[in-house]
Amino acid sequence: MVLSLHDSWNFSSIWVPRSLLLLLLGSSIVSPDLYQPALDFLYTSLRHSSIYTASTFETWWTVFIYAVIEVSYTYRFAHNPQLRLVNRNNGSASSKPIPKMRRPKNRVIEGFTYIGPLLLLDLTLIKKYGGVAVQDMALSGNYDLSSVTKTIHGTFLAPTLHNFTLSSPLQTRRALPVAPATSRELAMQLAASLFIYDALFFGFHLILHTPFFLTIHFHHHNHREINPQITNQLDIFERLGLVLLANFSLNIIGSHVLTRTLFVMVFVWLLVDIHSGMDLAWGYDKLLPEGWASGSKRHSVHHRLGNQYYEPFFSWWDDAYEWVCRKKGEKGEPEK
């Protein structure tokens, strides 16, 4: 088959970011010393920043990153009808009208419903990160070090409330690791946490599509056309589930706090990308090897049909699930 000039350009152009990404990941794992001076400087600066050590930092960081990424995707969606999947699947020369988009001033309530529960957790629970001594956790939570071993466990699986007093009524800061992360740790922990989240959310998503929980999840599917703003169109229960699964995926492998900061950027980008409703030349599904990613195309099919493609970022669990369902169907067929 002869490739057209357009296809040849798309094929060759995607290898530029793909090669750069592979080079960055490979060198981060194989030669971490290359990046350590920069990471040392960055982390030392962050660790002495009152903004970064605030207990609410990750919530506000997530909101900021989401606002930047979603707005950029929404602008592109609204001004490039040729990229919209609904037009590519339409089969006609005319493009469908743009769905009604919500302006930032009309999304204040949506912002508060997202931020409110997370800020409540931030200001009442002690943060527990890998590489942080229990004594430092205790001090951040206003506890007396003489009783720390009796009242605080270092594991995140045992949540600990802040020691509320008049002098310290809220959990306002978080204890951070002393040592910075290496580029190898960042790359490996980021990949592992995304794989874990992807598997956990696949199961969670299947549950959301059962009759009882579908009444909650239906809000996310209630739209005329999938678009970037649908990313955060979630019930509070579902949104908290998403955040808690992301935290579990990071904590279960003892991720460094710097990994968490990087994870937010990649995680939000992937979420908005699969809900973009666009077929982008440099979408993450194009960057990964063919057949690895879910991508916007698969996720738009899920939103349209609702009975397949439950996995958020990758495709392996979906493929395995469909294989099992197909085998069950074959066994259940009557003999002819």
Summary of the structure (lengths in Angstrom):
residues: 336
radius of gyration: 22.5
end to end distance: 40.4
largest distance: 78.9
contacts: 929
relative contact order: 0.12
helix: 63%
strand: 2%
